[in-house]
Amino acid sequence: MKSPTKSRAPVHDLQMASMVIAMRLPMMMMEGMTDKTDKPESTRAVSEKMAAVTDGVVAAQISVMNSAATFWLDVWSGKSPAAIAQATIDKATNAALQPGRKTLRANYKRLTGGR
């Protein structure tokens, strides 16, 4: 049986993402209304997303390579190739999303003052 917190994780992440966006937009709007070239929140928002995407792609590729390396061992142990392929997709998807989730939680904590 799946744990209740695991099944709620995507919904919780969506709610947290909405809160982070709502907290960031006023800061970014104020940065946009100034003549300063230094816009720390806007720069941070873009650079964090680029880093999370890059980390996610690398994590997904590593996950797929690990699954490919053990494919025949899994087949020989009696697992169906279709089940192995589905597990590979699930693992790669979760690996790809982890860096973004980590960044999201860190931003929420930073923007709410650690609450």
DOLUM-259369 format. One record per residue: residue number from 1; y, z, x of N, C-alpha, C in turn; residue in one letter. Coordinates in Angstrom, 3 decimals. Each point is the difference from the previous one (the first is absolute). Layout:
BEGIN
pos->NUM	ny->Y	nz->Z	nx->X	cay->Y	caz->Z	cax->X	cy->Y	cz->Z	cx->X	code->A
...
***
This chain:
BEGIN
pos->1	ny->-1.187	nz->0.000	nx->0.833	cay->1.187	caz->0.000	cax->-0.833	cy->1.250	cz->0.000	cx->0.877	code->M
pos->2	ny->0.975	nz->-0.833	nx->-0.362	cay->1.237	caz->-0.074	cax->0.759	cy->0.842	cz->1.241	cx->-0.260	code->K
pos->3	ny->0.733	nz->0.384	nx->1.035	cay->0.870	caz->1.152	cax->-0.186	cy->1.201	cz->-0.410	cx->-0.854	code->S
pos->4	ny->0.519	nz->0.894	nx->-0.838	cay->1.119	caz->-0.353	cax->-0.877	cy->1.252	cz->-0.398	cx->0.782	code->P
pos->5	ny->0.214	nz->0.587	nx->1.174	cay->1.193	caz->-0.345	cax->0.765	cy->-0.111	cz->-1.396	cx->0.593	code->T
pos->6	ny->-1.199	nz->-0.441	nx->0.351	cay->-0.183	caz->-1.345	cax->0.540	cy->0.330	cz->-1.051	cx->-1.051	code->K
pos->7	ny->-0.422	nz->0.215	nx->-1.240	cay->0.241	caz->-0.998	cax->-1.039	cy->1.469	cz->-0.042	cx->-0.412	code->S
pos->8	ny->0.740	nz->1.071	nx->0.235	cay->1.420	caz->0.025	cax->-0.345	cy->0.885	cz->-0.476	cx->1.133	code->R
pos->9	ny->-0.532	nz->-0.223	nx->1.190	cay->0.804	caz->-0.348	cax->1.164	cy->0.898	cz->-1.215	cx->-0.227	code->A
pos->10	ny->-0.498	nz->-1.132	nx->-0.548	cay->0.902	caz->-1.138	cax->-0.201	cy->1.148	cz->0.304	cx->-0.953	code->P
pos->11	ny->-0.269	nz->0.722	nx->-1.063	cay->1.060	caz->0.348	cax->-0.953	cy->1.001	cz->0.933	cx->0.664	code->V
pos->12	ny->-0.507	nz->0.967	nx->0.732	cay->0.877	caz->0.935	cax->0.701	cy->0.868	cz->-0.742	cx->1.012	code->H
pos->13	ny->-0.582	nz->-0.953	nx->0.724	cay->0.767	caz->-0.780	cax->0.974	cy->1.087	cz->-0.818	cx->-0.684	code->D
pos->14	ny->-0.297	nz->-0.570	nx->-1.167	cay->1.005	caz->-0.773	cax->-0.726	cy->1.154	cz->0.888	cx->-0.464	code->L
pos->15	ny->-0.336	nz->1.190	nx->-0.469	cay->1.047	caz->0.933	cax->-0.423	cy->0.850	cz->0.426	cx->1.194	code->Q
pos->16	ny->-0.654	nz->0.270	nx->1.115	cay->0.718	caz->0.416	cax->1.195	cy->0.881	cz->-1.143	cx->0.517	code->M
pos->17	ny->-0.504	nz->-1.233	nx->-0.043	cay->0.778	caz->-1.156	cax->0.443	cy->1.254	cz->-0.169	cx->-0.857	code->A
pos->18	ny->-0.133	nz->0.215	nx->-1.295	cay->1.164	caz->-0.095	cax->-0.893	cy->1.047	cz->1.044	cx->0.360	code->S
pos->19	ny->-0.459	nz->1.199	nx->0.312	cay->0.929	caz->1.071	cax->0.380	cy->0.696	cz->-0.319	cx->1.324	code->M
pos->20	ny->-0.732	nz->-0.506	nx->0.962	cay->0.590	caz->-0.344	cax->1.302	cy->1.047	cz->-1.096	cx->-0.188	code->V
pos->21	ny->-0.311	nz->-1.006	nx->-0.800	cay->0.962	caz->-1.070	cax->-0.261	cy->1.251	cz->0.566	cx->-0.669	code->I
pos->22	ny->-0.200	nz->0.860	nx->-0.995	cay->1.140	caz->0.585	cax->-0.720	cy->0.870	cz->0.856	cx->0.916	code->A
pos->23	ny->-0.604	nz->0.668	nx->0.971	cay->0.781	caz->0.833	cax->0.923	cy->0.673	cz->-0.847	cx->1.075	code->M
pos->24	ny->-0.615	nz->-1.118	nx->0.370	cay->0.535	caz->-0.828	cax->1.080	cy->1.117	cz->-0.936	cx->-0.464	code->R
pos->25	ny->-0.071	nz->-0.497	nx->-1.208	cay->0.977	caz->-0.993	cax->-0.448	cy->1.451	cz->0.462	cx->0.087	code->L
pos->26	ny->0.342	nz->1.211	nx->-0.442	cay->1.403	caz->0.413	cax->0.132	cy->0.465	cz->0.060	cx->1.458	code->P
pos->27	ny->-0.889	nz->0.436	nx->0.900	cay->0.381	caz->0.044	cax->1.419	cy->0.220	cz->-1.402	cx->0.543	code->M
pos->28	ny->-0.861	nz->-0.916	nx->-0.388	cay->0.134	caz->-1.372	cax->0.475	cy->1.218	cz->-0.680	cx->-0.614	code->M
pos->29	ny->0.320	nz->0.341	nx->-1.249	cay->1.184	caz->-0.551	cax->-0.643	cy->1.267	cz->0.461	cx->0.730	code->M
pos->30	ny->0.026	nz->1.281	nx->0.360	cay->1.163	caz->0.520	cax->0.736	cy->0.118	cz->-0.667	cx->1.372	code->M
pos->31	ny->-1.119	nz->-0.237	nx->0.643	cay->0.029	caz->-0.697	cax->1.292	cy->0.534	cz->-1.420	cx->-0.169	code->E
pos->32	ny->-0.361	nz->-0.647	nx->-1.095	cay->0.442	caz->-1.365	cax->-0.248	cy->1.488	cz->-0.103	cx->-0.285	code->G
pos->33	ny->0.609	nz->1.088	nx->-0.453	cay->1.426	caz->-0.030	cax->-0.331	cy->0.879	cz->0.341	cx->1.203	code->M
pos->34	ny->-0.613	nz->0.304	nx->1.146	cay->0.794	caz->0.307	cax->1.191	cy->0.051	cz->-1.217	cx->0.912	code->T
pos->35	ny->0.947	nz->0.033	nx->0.925	cay->0.137	caz->-1.093	cax->0.966	cy->-0.798	cz->0.265	cx->1.270	code->D
pos->36	ny->-0.620	nz->1.169	nx->0.072	cay->-0.765	caz->0.335	cax->1.207	cy->-1.191	cz->-0.946	cx->0.155	code->K
pos->37	ny->-0.301	nz->-0.306	nx->1.257	cay->-1.183	caz->-0.829	cax->0.257	cy->-1.252	cz->0.866	cx->0.072	code->T
pos->38	ny->0.173	nz->1.288	nx->0.254	cay->-1.137	caz->0.921	cax->0.071	cy->-0.336	cz->0.476	cx->-1.407	code->D
pos->39	ny->-1.131	nz->-0.424	nx->-0.495	cay->-0.455	caz->0.391	cax->-1.340	cy->-1.382	cz->0.613	cx->0.146	code->K
pos->40	ny->-0.061	nz->1.313	nx->0.309	cay->-1.277	caz->0.613	cax->0.373	cy->-1.079	cz->-0.024	cx->-1.079	code->P
pos->41	ny->0.344	nz->0.248	nx->-1.245	cay->-1.038	caz->0.045	cax->-1.043	cy->-0.550	cz->-1.398	cx->-0.280	code->E
pos->42	ny->0.866	nz->-0.981	nx->-0.029	cay->-0.443	caz->-1.378	cax->-0.221	cy->-0.879	cz->-0.475	cx->1.151	code->S
pos->43	ny->0.427	nz->0.287	nx->1.214	cay->-0.777	caz->-0.385	cax->1.180	cy->-1.351	cz->0.689	cx->-0.009	code->T
pos->44	ny->0.021	nz->1.280	nx->-0.332	cay->-1.253	caz->0.761	cax->-0.044	cy->-0.944	cz->-0.545	cx->-1.066	code->R
pos->45	ny->0.536	nz->-0.325	nx->-1.169	cay->-0.833	caz->-0.511	cax->-1.096	cy->-0.712	cz->-1.284	cx->0.412	code->A
pos->46	ny->0.726	nz->-0.907	nx->0.628	cay->-0.593	caz->-1.280	cax->0.393	cy->-0.985	cz->0.188	cx->1.148	code->V
pos->47	ny->0.384	nz->0.767	nx->1.009	cay->-0.881	caz->0.155	cax->1.167	cy->-1.281	cz->0.756	cx->-0.361	code->S
pos->48	ny->0.090	nz->0.973	nx->-0.894	cay->-1.207	caz->0.726	cax->-0.431	cy->-0.959	cz->-0.924	cx->-0.732	code->E
pos->49	ny->0.543	nz->-0.871	nx->-0.838	cay->-0.862	caz->-0.922	cax->-0.732	cy->-0.678	cz->-0.990	cx->0.937	code->K
pos->50	ny->0.742	nz->-0.503	nx->0.972	cay->-0.586	caz->-0.939	cax->0.968	cy->-1.112	cz->0.679	cx->0.801	code->M
pos->51	ny->0.237	nz->1.226	nx->0.429	cay->-1.009	caz->0.732	cax->0.766	cy->-1.234	cz->0.299	cx->-0.856	code->A
pos->52	ny->0.207	nz->0.390	nx->-1.252	cay->-1.130	caz->0.316	cax->-0.887	cy->-0.829	cz->-1.251	cx->-0.286	code->A
pos->53	ny->0.654	nz->-1.138	nx->-0.196	cay->-0.736	caz->-1.248	cax->-0.247	cy->-0.816	cz->-0.382	cx->1.229	code->V
pos->54	ny->0.614	nz->0.085	nx->1.171	cay->-0.703	caz->-0.337	cax->1.236	cy->-1.193	cz->0.921	cx->0.215	code->T
pos->55	ny->0.221	nz->1.299	nx->-0.155	cay->-1.100	caz->0.963	cax->0.159	cy->-1.097	cz->-0.240	cx->-1.029	code->D
pos->56	ny->0.381	nz->-0.340	nx->-1.221	cay->-0.974	caz->-0.259	cax->-1.049	cy->-0.853	cz->-1.225	cx->0.290	code->G
pos->57	ny->0.623	nz->-1.052	nx->0.497	cay->-0.743	caz->-1.219	cax->0.325	cy->-0.998	cz->0.276	cx->1.125	code->V
pos->58	ny->0.454	nz->0.709	nx->1.015	cay->-0.896	caz->0.332	cax->1.121	cy->-1.157	cz->0.881	cx->-0.486	code->V
pos->59	ny->0.295	nz->0.997	nx->-0.811	cay->-1.048	caz->0.890	cax->-0.511	cy->-1.014	cz->-0.767	cx->-0.849	code->A
pos->60	ny->0.478	nz->-0.927	nx->-0.812	cay->-0.910	caz->-0.802	cax->-0.828	cy->-0.883	cz->-0.888	cx->0.871	code->A
pos->61	ny->0.583	nz->-0.600	nx->1.030	cay->-0.780	caz->-0.856	cax->0.892	cy->-1.072	cz->0.803	cx->0.740	code->Q
pos->62	ny->0.353	nz->1.174	nx->0.455	cay->-0.975	caz->0.854	cax->0.689	cy->-1.117	cz->0.395	cx->-0.960	code->I
pos->63	ny->0.358	nz->0.325	nx->-1.231	cay->-0.998	caz->0.370	cax->-0.994	cy->-0.972	cz->-1.158	cx->-0.265	code->S
pos->64	ny->0.520	nz->-1.209	nx->-0.136	cay->-0.850	caz->-1.167	cax->-0.241	cy->-0.889	cz->-0.268	cx->1.215	code->V
pos->65	ny->0.551	nz->0.143	nx->1.197	cay->-0.818	caz->-0.214	cax->1.206	cy->-1.123	cz->1.025	cx->0.097	code->M
pos->66	ny->0.294	nz->1.238	nx->-0.340	cay->-1.046	caz->1.035	cax->0.002	cy->-1.092	cz->-0.325	cx->-1.021	code->N
pos->67	ny->0.404	nz->-0.459	nx->-1.165	cay->-0.985	caz->-0.370	cax->-1.022	cy->-0.833	cz->-1.200	cx->0.448	code->S
pos->68	ny->0.648	nz->-0.962	nx->0.650	cay->-0.732	caz->-1.175	cax->0.488	cy->-1.002	cz->0.389	cx->1.086	code->A
pos->69	ny->0.391	nz->0.957	nx->0.832	cay->-0.877	caz->0.432	cax->1.087	cy->-1.258	cz->0.690	cx->-0.515	code->A
pos->70	ny->0.097	nz->0.623	nx->-1.159	cay->-1.167	caz->0.722	cax->-0.540	cy->-0.670	cz->-0.734	cx->-1.158	code->T
pos->71	ny->0.434	nz->-1.229	nx->-0.278	cay->-0.520	caz->-0.738	cax->-1.154	cy->-1.519	cz->-0.112	cx->0.025	code->F
pos->72	ny->-0.554	nz->-0.507	nx->1.083	cay->-1.449	caz->-0.219	cax->0.036	cy->-0.783	cz->1.307	cx->-0.012	code->W
pos->73	ny->0.559	nz->1.022	nx->0.629	cay->-0.671	caz->1.305	cax->-0.062	cy->-0.077	cz->0.493	cx->-1.452	code->L
pos->74	ny->1.084	nz->-0.214	nx->-0.742	cay->0.026	caz->0.399	cax->-1.408	cy->-0.989	cz->-0.828	cx->-0.830	code->D
pos->75	ny->-0.062	nz->-1.307	nx->0.261	cay->-0.935	caz->-0.864	cax->-0.735	cy->-1.437	cz->0.429	cx->0.300	code->V
pos->76	ny->-0.296	nz->0.237	nx->1.268	cay->-1.354	caz->0.385	cax->0.392	cy->-0.385	cz->1.373	cx->-0.546	code->W
pos->77	ny->1.019	nz->0.830	nx->-0.287	cay->-0.314	caz->1.312	cax->-0.559	cy->-0.168	cz->-0.055	cx->-1.522	code->S
pos->78	ny->0.153	nz->-1.208	nx->-0.586	cay->-0.285	caz->-0.164	cax->-1.421	cy->1.206	cz->-0.168	cx->-0.902	code->G
pos->79	ny->1.208	nz->0.013	nx->0.544	cay->1.188	caz->-0.181	cax->-0.847	cy->0.168	cz->-1.474	cx->-0.346	code->K
pos->80	ny->0.516	nz->-0.258	nx->-1.185	cay->0.204	caz->-1.384	cax->-0.415	cy->1.260	cz->-0.561	cx->0.664	code->S
pos->81	ny->-0.021	nz->-1.274	nx->0.401	cay->1.191	caz->-0.609	cax->0.601	cy->1.227	cz->0.064	cx->-0.914	code->P
pos->82	ny->-0.211	nz->-0.115	nx->-1.309	cay->1.134	caz->0.088	cax->-0.933	cy->0.619	cz->1.395	cx->0.022	code->A
pos->83	ny->-0.846	nz->1.018	nx->0.058	cay->0.506	caz->1.382	cax->0.060	cy->0.719	cz->0.248	cx->1.328	code->A
pos->84	ny->-0.526	nz->-0.566	nx->1.056	cay->0.638	caz->0.146	cax->1.319	cy->1.367	cz->-0.678	cx->-0.011	code->I
pos->85	ny->0.068	nz->-1.191	nx->-0.577	cay->1.270	caz->-0.721	cax->-0.070	cy->1.026	cz->0.771	cx->-0.823	code->A
pos->86	ny->-0.421	nz->0.566	nx->-1.131	cay->0.921	caz->0.778	cax->-0.833	cy->0.479	cz->1.247	cx->0.741	code->Q
pos->87	ny->-0.917	nz->0.673	nx->0.699	cay->0.378	caz->1.187	cax->0.775	cy->0.969	cz->-0.372	cx->1.113	code->A
pos->88	ny->-0.208	nz->-1.167	nx->0.612	cay->0.904	caz->-0.474	cax->1.060	cy->1.406	cz->-0.193	cx->-0.553	code->T
pos->89	ny->0.091	nz->-0.626	nx->-1.162	cay->1.308	caz->-0.229	cax->-0.628	cy->0.669	cz->1.328	cx->-0.347	code->I
pos->90	ny->-0.767	nz->0.920	nx->-0.575	cay->0.553	caz->1.309	cax->-0.364	cy->0.515	cz->0.755	cx->1.223	code->D
pos->91	ny->-0.801	nz->0.020	nx->1.063	cay->0.402	caz->0.704	cax->1.228	cy->1.232	cz->-0.636	cx->0.619	code->K
pos->92	ny->0.040	nz->-1.336	nx->0.047	cay->1.145	caz->-0.694	cax->0.598	cy->1.269	cz->0.230	cx->-0.820	code->A
pos->93	ny->-0.132	nz->-0.008	nx->-1.320	cay->1.159	caz->0.237	cax->-0.865	cy->0.544	cz->1.411	cx->0.198	code->T
pos->94	ny->-0.887	nz->0.980	nx->0.014	cay->0.439	caz->1.383	cax->0.219	cy->0.628	cz->0.167	cx->1.370	code->N
pos->95	ny->-0.585	nz->-0.627	nx->1.022	cay->0.555	caz->0.084	cax->1.355	cy->1.384	cz->-0.640	cx->0.061	code->A
pos->96	ny->0.185	nz->-1.107	nx->-0.709	cay->1.290	caz->-0.693	cax->0.004	cy->1.086	cz->0.811	cx->-0.702	code->A
pos->97	ny->-0.375	nz->0.756	nx->-1.017	cay->0.991	caz->0.763	cax->-0.764	cy->0.372	cz->1.342	cx->0.628	code->L
pos->98	ny->-0.842	nz->0.536	nx->0.850	cay->0.235	caz->1.336	cax->0.565	cy->1.332	cz->0.134	cx->0.744	code->Q
pos->99	ny->0.383	nz->-0.927	nx->0.896	cay->1.292	caz->0.172	cax->0.693	cy->1.192	cz->0.038	cx->-0.955	code->P
pos->100	ny->-0.028	nz->-0.828	nx->-1.037	cay->1.088	caz->0.010	cax->-0.980	cy->0.047	cz->1.297	cx->-0.781	code->G
pos->101	ny->-1.173	nz->0.529	nx->-0.353	cay->-0.051	caz->1.282	cax->-0.714	cy->0.535	cz->1.129	cx->0.871	code->R
pos->102	ny->-0.352	nz->-0.035	nx->1.269	cay->0.466	caz->1.038	cax->0.924	cy->1.531	cz->-0.041	cx->0.110	code->K
pos->103	ny->0.552	nz->-1.198	nx->0.129	cay->1.453	caz->-0.154	cax->0.083	cy->0.673	cz->0.435	cx->-1.304	code->T
pos->104	ny->-0.609	nz->-0.355	nx->-1.117	cay->0.539	caz->0.385	cax->-1.305	cy->0.081	cz->1.520	cx->-0.125	code->L
pos->105	ny->-1.072	nz->0.685	nx->0.346	cay->-0.009	caz->1.472	cax->-0.096	cy->1.029	cz->0.627	cx->0.943	code->R
pos->106	ny->0.124	nz->-0.559	nx->1.209	cay->0.989	caz->0.522	cax->0.953	cy->1.420	cz->-0.202	cx->-0.523	code->A
pos->107	ny->0.276	nz->-1.156	nx->-0.593	cay->1.325	caz->-0.258	cax->-0.564	cy->0.294	cz->0.933	cx->-1.167	code->N
pos->108	ny->-0.972	nz->0.205	nx->-0.856	cay->0.201	caz->0.893	cax->-1.139	cy->0.325	cz->1.412	cx->0.492	code->Y
pos->109	ny->-0.765	nz->0.446	nx->0.976	cay->0.216	caz->1.345	cax->0.544	cy->1.385	cz->0.105	cx->0.646	code->K
pos->110	ny->0.391	nz->-1.021	nx->0.753	cay->1.306	caz->0.006	cax->0.673	cy->1.141	cz->-0.044	cx->-1.016	code->R
pos->111	ny->-0.108	nz->-0.858	nx->-0.995	cay->1.086	caz->-0.172	cax->-0.957	cy->0.121	cz->1.154	cx->-0.991	code->L
pos->112	ny->-1.083	nz->0.727	nx->-0.233	cay->0.085	caz->1.147	cax->-0.911	cy->0.231	cz->1.304	cx->0.749	code->T
pos->113	ny->0.140	nz->-0.066	nx->1.288	cay->0.243	caz->1.190	cax->0.776	cy->-1.270	cz->0.810	cx->0.263	code->G
pos->114	ny->-1.154	nz->-0.665	nx->-0.021	cay->-1.248	caz->0.685	cax->0.315	cy->-0.696	cz->0.657	cx->-1.166	code->G
pos->115	ny->0.459	nz->-0.246	nx->-1.216	cay->-0.635	caz->0.601	cax->-1.179	cy->-1.306	cz->-0.642	cx->-0.311	code->R
***
